[in-house]
Amino acid sequence: MDLLAHLATGFSVAATPINLLYALVGCLLGTLIGVLPGIGPVATIAMLLPATYALPPVSALIMLAGIYYGAQYGGSTTAILVNLPGESSSVVTTLDGYQMARQGRAGPALAAAGLGSFFAGCVGTLLLAAFAAPLTEMAFAFGPAEYCALMVLGLVGAVVLASGSLLKAIAMIILGLLLGLVGTDVNSGLARFTMDTPELADGIGFVAVAMGVFGYGEIITNLAKSGEDREVFTAKVQGLMPTREDLRQMMPSVLRGTALGSVLGVLPGGGAVLASFAAYTLEKKIKLKAGEVPLGQGNIRGVAAPEAANNAGAQTSFIPLLTLGIPPNAVMALMVGAMTIHNIQPGPQVMTVNPELFWGLIASMWIGNLMLIVLNLPMIGIWIKLLTVPYHYLFPAIVLFCAIGVYTTNNATFDIALVAAFGLAGYVFYKLGCEPAPLLLGFVLGPMMEEYLKRALKLARGDWSVFITRPLSAALLLVALILVLMVLLPAVKSKRQEAFVED
Amino acid sequence: MSIKSEKDFASGVMFIATGGGFAWASATEYTIGTASQMGPGYFPLVLGLILSMLGAFILFFSLVVETPDGGKIGGFAWRPLLCILGANLAFGALLGGLPSIGLPSMGLVVATVALTVIAAMADETAFQIRRVLVLSTILAGGSYGIFIALLGLTMPVWPAFLAV
């Protein structure tokens, strides 16, 4: 069988003792750096990349895979413990993860994130090995119109993330899209909305927005409350591991998340970003069992599903990277950088010209996943200890790591000022009851959406009906429409009930 | 007509202003183009218009729909706001220096101490200068150890006039 032969090739390259050691070291380093609040996977990999220059290509990629998984898990850890998403995909993890931590259930949340990721990673690896070639063709079936429709669907899904006003959530998405457009326009080379600030020519950094709006906004909000009301962790920490009940609850979510993530991850350009959002949206739509906490208030499903989707997506996003040469996100872009440093040109030829490397890389991704579980499940107890540090010690440290993390991504003082501006914005958003999660998704998708919209309409000679005449695009938009109606209907119904009561 | 929800009223104003700003800038400064040949102003103009329209809706509803508590915004927490953002800005200015006001780069250590002290002032009740100085020393040492010694990041560590 091809599948087994491929995997055997991969593991024979990747699973040598020395490579396993590199995977372990990478994972350890990645976790330790990634867990610092304010420093997400992108910053971590960028910082640790030079450490892999001296290694042979396969070992270097294996170590990078370890760093990647470690950093990603580290990012989820800070998302859960201190409400700081290190990258776009862990934005969703903050929603329920942080709530769980506040209720003293940080341990199960961390374990759910780890176990969900591991399971998804295993499935992703198998899928990658079995379907790399046919899945590539599916990616080809997606034209610009389909991508546009997919993004509309993703953005509509983001509305579901917000628990408050629907109109405000949509407005926040649009504001995010607009903020994402700041910087040089790829087509005309014009610097848009930069107010003649050269530092803004490259656009606003994701890290600056995330740290400012989530990190600083949260800290200021917390400090504004008097000592007793402060939303830190007053609840007793109950158990480090998930209970049997937790596991039973999260298992179906992990499966759903994995399936969604695997499919969306294949689409180049943002599929993997959408995966975690889509998985969360799906979980929110599934009926609550009796006695279950609603999503957004600390439900373990809200942690397990997006984490699984994210990891499955990360795994299958190697398909566009290795077959089309398109990196689907910033982390993968760094991996491409690392590959080119080692004289490997990503693209369709890797699979045929360099099969050991291709399958070795896939196997190493799985090994990185495994190391993560081996390393991190025992460490959950240590991370929980972080929560017992008094807040007056913790918050200056978080501010410091945010500032350093932002500075190191571009080595620019300007970015630090930018975080301050977004910190102010974050506090204002909180005061006005506007939720920031949809803003961040819009921000990530803004430039991509403009690009695909432009291309789709150019190909259709300016005819907007292209979005409904192409079946795949029409189907995606239909699903988006149904989603909007599903969100709207209960609101309309309750409004009408209110009206009846008043009568 | 009175404001029924302060929060929504202010959000509406905010969205109208930002949306309008983006739309105005796109329309006046960049080429709009047509749907088949979109200029750099097309997409932001459309988004800006939608945003201000949504803002107008939110504003309208804030004047019409009753909210239980009047959607009060409440006072701003100026002290934490200014301290946290100020600490952050001071860190940036001290780390890289600000040539425009003749401030030389003071390096990571000085910047860390300044950030910690200013940030800690955000919490009046728990502020004790000795404790804060101990914390700042630990953080300065720790970040030197992690970022400079271990990761070898290039950023100024000591004030520029001390380094020869």
Interface residues (C-beta under 8 A of the other chain):
Chain A: I33 L36 M47 L48 P50 S165 L167 K168 I170 A171 I174 L175 L177 L178 L181 D185 N187 S188 L190 R192 F193 Y216 I219 I220 T221 L223 A224 G227 P390 Y391 H392 Y393 F395 P396 A397 V399 L400 F401 C402 A403 I404 Y407 T408 N411 A412 T413 F414 I416 A417 V419 A420 G423 L424 Y427 V428 K431 L432 G433 C434 M449 E450 L453 K454 L457 K458 A460 R461 G462 D463 W464
Chain B: K7 D8 A10 S11 M14 F15 T18 G19 F22 A25 S26 Y30 T31 T34 A35 S36 Q37 M38 G39 P40 Y42 F43 P44 L47 G48 I50 L51 L54 G55 F57 I58 F61 G71 I73 G74 F76 A77 R79 P80 L81 I84 L85 A87 N88 L89 F91 G92 A93 L95 G96 T112 L115 T116 A119 A120 A122 D123 T125 A126 F127 R131 V132 L135 S136 L139 S143 I146 F147 L151 G152 L153 T154 M155
